[in-house]
Amino acid sequence: MLIGGDFNKKGKKLLQKLLELSEGETEAQISVEALNEAFKHERKEIRNLLEYLESTGCVKINTIGGPFLYGHISITEKGIYKASKK
């Protein structure tokens, strides 16, 4: 998977939305389907973004299953920091 500027921007926007939905709580489990409603990414794209963000320690995948492969995710402290960074 190639990671470029556009991909990174999408990842940051996804983190910012996740931060908003979780209200900054790292224990909050957010539905991937609900998260993607704000972006309308294709299934493969949202999966790639989530896998990348998990590999960097910004999100934690909590459940598997559902239309986007992953059911629920949560933001980590690192993800909160990255989402809040200007």
N, C-alpha and C positions, 0 to 999 in steps of 0.2 A: 504494500500500500504506500503510495506516495503521499507525503505530508507537505503541503505548501501553505502559502499565506491565506488563501480562501478557506481551506480546510481548518486552519487554526482559528480564523475568525468565526467560523461556524461553531467550532468547539467552545470558544469563549462565550458566544451568545447562548449556547446551550447551558453552559455552567451558570451564567447569570440568571437564566430562567429557572434553573434548578434551585439556585440560591433563593430566589423569590418564592417559589412554590414550597420549599422546605422551611421557610422563615428562619434560615440560618441554623437549623437543627440537624446535626449529623446523624441522628437516629431516625429522622423522618424518612419513610419509604415512599417514594414518589413513583407513580405509575408512568412507565415509559410511553404508553399510549397517550396519557394526558399531557405529558411533557411535549410530545411531538405534535400535538394539536396546534401549538403556537408556531411551528415551523413547516409542517407538511413535508418533511424529508421523506425520501423513498426508504423502504425497509432496509435495503443494503447500506445506504448512506448513514442512517441513524445507528445501525449496528456497528459500522466502522468507527463512527465518532465515539460511541460508548466504549468500544474496545480500546481505542486510543486513550481516552480519558481515564479508563481503569488502569491501563499500563503505566500512565504517568502518576497514578496515585490520587487523582482528583475526584473520582467517583468510586463507589463500591456497588457492584452488581449483587443485589440481594435475592432475586428470584428469577428463574428461567421460565419461559413460556409466554404465550400470547402472540399477537400479530407481528411484533417487532423482535422476536426471539427472546428478548429480556422482558420480564414482567415489571419489576420494581428496582429502582436504584436509590442510592443516597449519596449526598455530597460529603466529602471529607473535609478536614480542616485545611488541607492543601488546596482543595477545590474552592473553598470559601475565600481563601487568600487570592487565588488566581482570578476568581470572578470579581472580586472587589478592587483588584489592581487596575489602575487607569492605563 
